[in-house]
Amino acid sequence: MKLPSPLFGVIGGPGSSATDFHAVLRQAALAAGFKAPEIVTVTLAAGEGATDGVRHRKMRLFEAVRAFERRGAAAVYLPGWVEQTLLTELRAETTVPLANFLSELAPVLSTLVAGVADPGVLASAQVSRTGVSDPGYRAKPSAPVTIGVLADPAEQAAIVAALGGPGVTLVFPSTPLGAAPTAEAWVQAARELGAAGATVVVPAPSDVAAVQALRAAGVAVFDSAAWYAARGLSTARPKPKPFKIGIVGGVGPAATVDFLDKIVKATPAKKDQEHIKVVVEQNPQIPDRTRNLIHGETDPTIALYATCRRLEDAGADIITIPCNTAHAYVEDVQRHLSVPIVSMLRTTIEHIQNRYGVTRRIGLLATTGTVRTGVYHAVARGIFDLMVPDDEHQERVMASIYGPLGVKAGYTEGQCLDDLVAGVRHLVDRGAEILILGCTELPVLIDESDDYRIAGKSVVMLDPTNLLARRCVALAQASGR
């Protein structure tokens, strides 16, 4: 049975012989039934000498992996020892399968040679020059093994960190191979490892020439290149990407920061790494929604759609728009997206219905654009009615947002707060029991509360931004990613 023609990537470190592994991988792919597999080999540049440290090498390696991810590679192979020690860091930032070798080496070998011999490992002088370590890749063999590593004394840290552990004895021969070992160098190294008790030699997968040289010399050698190629073909599976929230930001800027803060506070995380991935397209140049809806000024549809598309391209699983008025455009924009926009309005109405029922009197404080377009009313239709301020108090609500001393001008107390409180009191005096802070700037002035005291009464103050943040966190947790 012929399988599809996939792309496989091979990334070798500076001075490596990754091109030799290329041929081994092609042979393994054809034997596995892949029709005309495309194999691309990339050799990382040597860098800039002493000034080119560990971090620069890691970033060049990540860029190479990222390029293969963009091309839709079925798997990427890292046949060098150093590159294998970086798998944990790389896997956290990519979804392309990275074929594993180092972490499975000792268990496989202990099963292979149990009761016969202990394995020896040959590594070139490049093995640990970076001084990196990766505790996530310590071997856990099923039987004790002895591993010999040919590396300069100053280059041993990465191998110790990767292969050391219970049941593993590391032996380091004294003769380094250098960047381009000869056949004689491989044989001499094998004999030294044999003298140290290792009778089976294991080169790095990239060192195909070592297998040929040692077999010719009669040395028992584990063909790590062939095993790694076949192993990667059988185990490489796309990794589910972490759940990512996309945010259309800048509508307005302060409201975006407030929404991000509420996502963080709603996430039950005990450390940084347990928080949810978020991508923000901060685009305050999106035309004003209220001015378009009320005065016919520039239509923000294209700007909103383009921003959503950029979030789609960035891998967002859901899109949020922390702007109530912008939801007047959501239905049209959503038709052209493959990623769902989580409606802040629907989230708010459903919360009221589920928690408070449908008999309470609800007041809406929002921009004139939100009020006149009736976007909240459309969602609430058939569930409950919404009260809105009269013209005089609606103007004061608008002043708290857009006025020269309003939130969009950078104010959070004084006249803007007085204007908003006047609108709140007006609705409460008319019988409102639950108030929706239906513009994302308003919760910057008044906090959400189940017991907001005003005019001698206690009312519920709802923050749709906070409700949306909690909804997004719930969706992320439900995804299992």
N, C-alpha and C positions, 0 to 999 in steps of 0.2 A: 504493500500500500504506500503510495507516494503522498507525503505530507506537503503542506504549502511551502513556498520559498521564503523563509524568514531572513531577517537581518541579524547577524550576531556580531557583537563588537569585541575586540581584543585591545586592551590597553596595557602597554608595557612601560616600565620605568626607564629612566635615562640609562643607556648602555646595555639594556636588556636584549635578549634574543627572542622577543615576542613574535617576530615574523616566523620563526621555526614552529612555534605553537600554532600559528595560523594554519599551516598545512595539516597538522594533527587534527585540529578541530574540523576542518573541511572533510577529512576522511571519516571522522566519527559521525558527522551530520549526514553524510551520504549513506553510511551504513545504517543509520537510524531511520532512513526512509525519507529524509527531507529532500525535496526536489530543487536542485540548483540553488543551494543556500548562498546568500550573499554574506561574505565575511570581510569586515573592514578592520584593519589593524592600525592603531595609533601608538606612536612611541613618544612619550613625554620629553620635552626639551630638558637639557641638563641644568638650566637655570643660570644664575649669575654668581656661581662660586660661593664664597663664604657669606655673601649678603643674601643669598637665596636659601632661607631656612625652611624648617618643617612646614610652617603655615603656607608658604608660597607653593610648595610641592603639593600640599593637600588641595589647594584651590585650583591648581592646574589639573589635577586628577579629577576633581569634581566637575570642572568645565567639560572635560572629555566625556564623563559619564552623562552629563546633562545634554550634550550634543547627540549622544546615542538615544537618550530618552525622547528627544524631540523627533528623531527619525523613526521612532516606534520599534526599536530593537527588541527582539524576543528575549535576549539575554546579553549580558556583558561579562566577559572574562577578564580577570586580573591575575595573570599567571606568575607574577613576581611575589617574592616573600613580603616585601615592604608594603606593596599595594594591598595584599591580603589582610595585613594588620589594621587597615583603615576601613574594613567593611562595615563595622558598626556605625561609624560616623557617616559614611556615605549612604547607607541604607535608610537612615533617618531623614534624608533629604531628597530621595528619589523613589519613583515607583517602578523603574526598570529592574528586572531581576538581576542581581549580581551573583554570579556563580561562586559558590563557596568551596574552598579547598582546605585552608589552614585549620579551621576549627574541627574538621572531620578527619584530619590526617592521623592523629594518634589512635583514635578508636578503630579506624579501619585497619591500620597496620598491626595493632595488637591482635585483632581477630585473624588477620592474614598469616602472621608468623608465630602465633601462640605455640609455645613448646618447641619452636624450631630455632628462632634467632631473634635478636633485638634489632630494630631498624636504626639506620644512621641517616642523617639528613645533610645534604650538601647545600650550602647557600653561598652565593657569590659575595664578594666584598661589599656589594651595594645593600646587603640585607638590612642593615640597621644604622646606616650613616645618619639617618634622620633622627634617631634617638626616640622614635615614637613607641607607644605601647597601646594595647587594646585589651583590657581585662575581660571584655565580652567574648574573647576568642581563646580562652584557656581550654586545652584539651582535657577530656574526661575519659581516658581509656578504660576498657573493660578488663584489661590485664596490665600489669606493670610493663613499661617499655623504656628503652634507653634510646635517646635521640642524639645523634651527633650533628653538630652544626659547624660548618666551616665558615668562620667569619673572624675579622679582626677583633681583638679584645674590646676595642672601643665601639664595636658595632653590634654588640650582643644583646643590647637591652630589648629590642623589639621581639627577638625570638624568645627570650626568656619570658617576657610578658605574655606572648601569644601561646607558647607551647608548654611552659612550666606549669606545674600543679601536681596534685596527688597522683601517684602512680607513674610519673614521668621523670626520668633522669636525663639531664642534659649534659652532653659531652661536647666540648669545643676543641677541635684540633688546632694546632698552632700555626699551620701554614695557610695564609689567606690566598684565595684564588685570583683576586683582582677583578677588574671590570669585564675582561674577555678571556676566560679560562681556556687553555689548550687541552687537548685530549690527555696529554701527559699530566697536566695539573689535576684533572679530574681523577685519574687513576692513583696518583700519589695521595690525594686527599682521601680516597676510599681506603687505601691501605692503612693510612693513619687512623681512620675511624675503626677499621677492623682490629687494629692493635688495641684500641680502646674498648673492644668488646662488641662493636656493631658489625654484623656480617651482612646486613641488607642495607643498601644505600638508597636514599630517597632525594633526588634532586628537586629543585623547584620546577613547576610545570613549564616555565619558560625555557628551562635548560634541557631542551630536547637532545642537544649534542652530547650531554653527559650520559644519557641512557645508551646512546650508540657507542660511546667510548668505553664505558664500563662493561657493557655486554661483550664487546670485542676483547676485553682484557679478562673475561671470565668472572667478572664480579657479579654477584646476585644483586640486581637493581630493580626497584619498584618503578614501573613506568608511570610516573605521576602525571605526565602530560596526557597520555591516553585515558587514564582514569578520570582526571579532572574534566577533560572534554566530554566524555560520556556522562559523567555525573551531572554536569551542568545542563546537558540536554534533557535529562530525565527529571530534574528537580526544579528547573527554573520556571517560576510562575509569577505573573504580575502581582505585585504587592498592593493591597488596598491602600489608597492614599488617605492620609488623615483628613477628617472632616474639616471643611474650611468655610467660614462665613464671609460673604462679600458684602461690603458696605458702600453704598453710594454716599460719599461724604461731601461736606461743604454746603449742605442745604439745611441749616446753616453750619458754619464751622464749630461754634460752641456746642451746638446740639450733637454734632458728631463725636466730639470729645466726651460729652456726657453719656452718650450711648455706649461708647467703648468702655467707659468706667463701669457702667451697669452690667455689661457682659462679664467683665472680670469679677465683679462682686457676686454675680449670680452663679458663677462656676464653682462647684465644690472641689477645688484643687488644694492640695497640700504642698505643692512645689511648682515652680515655673513650668516644668515640662508637662504638667497635667492640664494646663489651660488649652483653650481651643485656638486653632489657627484662624487668623483673621486677615483679610486683605481689604484695604481701604483705598478707594479712588477718591482722593480729596479734591473735589472739583467745584470750588466756589464760583467759578465762571458760569455755571448753569444758570440760565436766565431765571429771574424771579417768578415763581409760580403764581403768586397772588396778583402781580401786576399783569400777567398774561390773562388770567381768568377774569379779572375785574376791568382792566383798562385796555385789553387787547394788545399789549406790548409783546415783545419777542416770545415766540413759542419755545418752551424748553424741551419739547418732545425729542428732538434729535439728540440734544445734549444728554438727556436722561438715558436714552436708548444706547448711545455710544458708550456712556459710562458703564452701563450694565454689561455691554458686550465685552468691555475690557476686563470686567470682573469674571465673566464667563471664561475668557481666555486665560485668566490667572488661576483657574481651577476651582472657583467657588462652587460649593454644592447648593447653597441657597444665596439669595440676594435680599438685602434689606435696604430700605430707604427711610432713614430717621427724619422724615418730613411728612407731616400729615397732609398738607396741601398737595404735595407731589403725587399722592395716591389718586388724584383726579386723572392722572395719565397712566396709571399702572396697568389697567385692563388692556389698553391698546399696546403698550410696550411689551407686556407679557406674551402676547400672541406671536412675537418674533424671537422669543428666547427659548432655549432648551432647559434653562435652570429656573426653578420657581422663585418668584418674589414672594416673600412672607409678608402678608398684609398686616400692618400695624392696626388698621381700623378694625378688621375682622377679629384679630386677636383680642382687641379691647372689648368689642361687643360680646364676644363669646365668654370672656372673663366675667363681665357683668351678669350675663344670663346664668352662668353656672354657679357663681358665688352668691349673688344677691337676688336672683329671681327676676321676674318681669313686672313686679308691682311698684317698685320704687320709682320716684320721679328723678329723671336724669337731666342734668344741665351740661351744655357743651360750650367750652371756651376755646375759640379757635380763630384763625385768620378769617377775614371776610371772604377770601377765596374759597376756603373750606366750607364756610357756612352757606354761601350762595350756590355753590355747585351741588350741595347736598350729598357729598360722598359718604359722610357718616350716616346721614338719614337713610341712604339707600341700603347700607348694610344692616341698619337697625329695623328697617321696614318689616312689619309683621311680628316684631318681637316686643318693642316698646317705642314710645315717642321720645323725642329729644327737645329740650327747651334751649333756646339761644337768647342772648341779650337783645334788648331793644337797640335802636340805632345809636342813641347817645352812649350807652355803655359798650356797644361794639366798637365804637371809635376809641374808647379808652383802652379796651383790650388790644386793639391794633397799635395804639401809642406805646403800650408796654413792650411791644415787639419791634415795631418799625420807627418809633419816635426818636427824636434827637437824643433822648436820654433812655432809649429802650435797650433791650437785650442785644439786638443786632449791632448796636453802636458800642457794645462792650460794658453796659451797666447791668448790675444785678441787685441794686437797692435804690432807695430814694423814690423818685417820681414813677419809674417803671413799675415798682412793686405796688405803690399806691394806686396806680391805674388798674392793675390786675385785681387787686383786692376789692376795688369798687365794683368790678364786673362780677366777682364771686358773690359779694354781698347782695347785689341786685338779683341774681338767680336764686340765692338762698331765701331772700325775702319773698320770692314768688313760689317757693315751695320745693326747690331742688334739694334732694337728699344725697345724690351722688353727682360729683362734678368731674367731667373729663377734661384734663389739661391737654386739649386737642391741637396744640402746636408745640413742637419739640423745644422751642425756646422757653415755654412757660414753666416746665419743671425746674429750670435753672433758677426760677424765682420762688416757687412754692414746692415743697417736697410732697411726695405721695404720703397719704395718711388715712387711717381708718377713723380718726377722731380729730378732724380739723375743726377748731373752734372759731366761730364767727357769728356775730349778731345774736349771741346767747344760745346758739345751736351747735350741735355736733354733726358734721357731714363727712362723707367719704370723698377724699381727693385722689383721683386715679391718674397715674402717669403712664400713658401708652408706651413711652420709650422704655420704661422699666418692664412693662408687660411683654414687649417685643423682645427685649434682651433675655428674659426668662424663657420665652418660647424658643428662641434660637438655641439656647443652652440645652433645652429639653430635646430638640431635634438632633443636636450633635450627639447627645448621650444615647438616644434611641438608635442612632446609626451604627453604634458599636465600634466606631473608628476614632 
